[in-house]
Amino acid sequence: MISTEQLAYIGIGSNLNNPVEQAKQALAELSTINQSELLAHSSLYRSDPVGPQDQPDFINAVALLRTRLSPELLLDELQSLEKAHQRVRKQHWGPRTLDLDILLYGNQTIATPRLTVPHQFIGERSFVLYPLAEVNPEIILPDGSKLTDLLVNCPMGTLERLPQPDKGFLTQACKPE
């Protein structure tokens, strides 16, 4: 099923098998998703793991896609990319080669057994909020929450923006309509 064009914000995380390269490769691969266009992405960030602490730090980023795929088909594409990166789902909040989450899909609220949008922890995680703000600081969530207000209540803590010698194909973020 093809949806009307929507803006989708995708969270990217990796902490195994050279996570910086995993994240960079995922950003490049997002631009190849059917009926979708990569509009912008954030810098890469280093964050402490959530959950079990006996694992490496994560590398995180956020990408902005314009897509005609339904949320479910977009999720299928993201899970295919995770699988191509040898993602293994063993432990909740455990280490992973690649984690791709639909953070926001247009102004929609989605609650199905497979998909929750906005991402259920979007307002609590600095490694989501700060990269998201880098892409589009004027985001308003479907419940009316402003990203700028969420940032006030979620300090960066140990989140670290990595130096970006070459942003490659970074393009200007567009604002949701």
C-alpha positions in Angstrom: 0.0 0.0 0.0 1.3 3.4 -0.9 0.6 6.4 1.4 0.7 10.0 0.6 4.0 11.6 1.0 5.1 11.9 4.6 8.2 13.1 6.5 9.6 10.3 8.7 12.4 10.8 11.2 14.5 7.7 11.7 16.6 7.0 14.8 19.9 5.2 14.1 22.0 3.4 16.7 25.0 1.0 16.7 27.5 -0.3 19.2 29.0 -3.3 17.5 31.4 -4.0 14.6 32.7 -0.5 14.1 29.6 1.5 15.0 30.7 4.7 13.4 31.0 3.0 10.0 27.7 1.1 10.7 25.9 4.4 11.2 27.5 6.0 8.2 26.6 3.1 6.0 23.1 3.0 7.3 22.7 6.7 6.4 23.8 6.0 2.9 21.5 3.0 2.6 18.5 5.0 3.8 18.9 7.0 0.6 18.2 3.8 -1.4 14.8 2.9 0.2 12.1 2.6 -2.4 9.7 5.6 -2.8 11.8 7.5 -0.3 14.3 10.4 -0.3 16.9 11.2 2.3 16.5 14.9 3.0 18.8 15.4 5.9 20.7 13.7 8.8 22.3 14.8 12.0 25.8 14.5 13.1 26.9 11.3 14.8 26.7 11.2 18.6 28.3 8.9 21.2 26.0 7.8 24.1 26.0 5.5 27.1 24.0 2.3 26.6 20.5 2.2 28.0 19.7 -0.9 30.0 22.6 -3.3 30.5 25.8 -1.3 31.1 28.2 -4.2 30.3 28.2 -3.3 26.6 30.0 -0.7 24.4 28.8 2.9 24.0 26.4 3.6 21.2 26.8 5.8 18.1 23.5 7.5 17.3 22.1 9.8 14.6 18.7 10.9 13.2 17.8 10.9 9.5 14.9 12.7 7.8 13.1 10.9 4.9 10.4 11.9 2.6 8.5 8.7 1.9 5.4 7.4 0.1 5.7 4.1 2.0 3.1 3.3 4.7 4.6 3.2 8.2 4.5 -0.6 8.1 6.3 -0.9 4.7 8.9 1.6 5.9 9.4 -0.5 9.0 9.8 -3.6 6.7 12.5 -1.7 4.8 14.3 -0.6 8.0 14.3 -4.1 9.4 15.7 -5.4 6.1 18.6 -3.0 6.5 19.1 -4.1 10.1 19.2 -7.7 8.9 21.7 -6.9 6.2 23.9 -5.5 9.0 23.6 -8.8 10.8 21.3 -7.4 13.5 20.5 -10.1 16.1 17.7 -9.6 18.5 18.8 -11.5 21.6 18.6 -9.1 24.6 16.2 -6.2 25.2 18.3 -3.0 25.1 21.3 -5.2 24.3 24.2 -4.6 22.0 23.5 -4.4 18.2 25.2 -3.8 14.9 22.3 -1.6 13.8 19.1 -0.3 15.3 16.7 1.7 13.1 13.6 3.2 14.7 10.7 5.2 13.2 10.7 8.1 15.7 8.0 10.2 13.9 5.9 9.6 10.8 4.2 12.8 9.7 2.0 14.0 12.5 0.6 10.5 13.0 0.2 8.5 16.2 0.5 4.8 15.6 0.0 2.0 18.1 0.1 -1.5 16.6 1.7 -4.7 17.9 4.6 -4.0 15.5 5.0 -0.3 15.7 4.6 2.6 18.1 5.0 6.1 16.7 6.0 8.5 18.1 8.7 6.2 19.5 7.6 5.6 23.1 10.8 7.0 24.7 11.3 9.9 22.3 11.0 12.5 25.1 13.3 10.8 27.5 16.4 10.1 25.5 19.1 12.7 24.8 20.6 10.6 22.1 17.3 11.0 20.2 16.3 14.5 21.1 19.6 16.3 20.4 20.2 14.8 16.9 16.5 15.3 16.1 16.8 19.0 17.1 19.9 19.3 14.8 17.8 18.1 11.9 14.7 20.2 12.7 14.5 22.2 16.0 10.9 23.3 15.3 9.3 19.8 15.5 6.0 19.6 17.3 5.0 16.0 18.2 1.5 14.7 17.5 0.5 15.4 21.1 1.4 19.0 20.7 4.7 18.8 22.7 7.4 21.0 21.3 10.9 19.5 20.8 12.4 22.7 22.4 10.4 22.0 25.6 11.5 18.4 25.7 15.1 19.4 25.3 14.8 21.6 28.4 13.8 18.6 30.5 16.4 16.2 29.0 20.0 17.4 29.6 22.7 16.1 27.3 24.5 14.4 30.2 27.3 12.3 28.8 26.0 12.6 25.2 28.8 13.7 23.0 28.6 15.1 19.4 31.4 13.6 17.4 33.6 15.7 15.2 32.3 15.8 11.6 35.2 16.4 9.2 33.0 15.5 6.2 29.2 15.6 6.4 29.0 14.1 2.9 25.5 14.3 1.6 23.9 16.3 4.4 21.2 18.5 3.0 19.0 21.2 4.4 16.3 19.8 6.6 12.8 20.7 5.6 10.1 21.5 8.1 7.0 19.3 8.4 4.0 20.7 6.6 
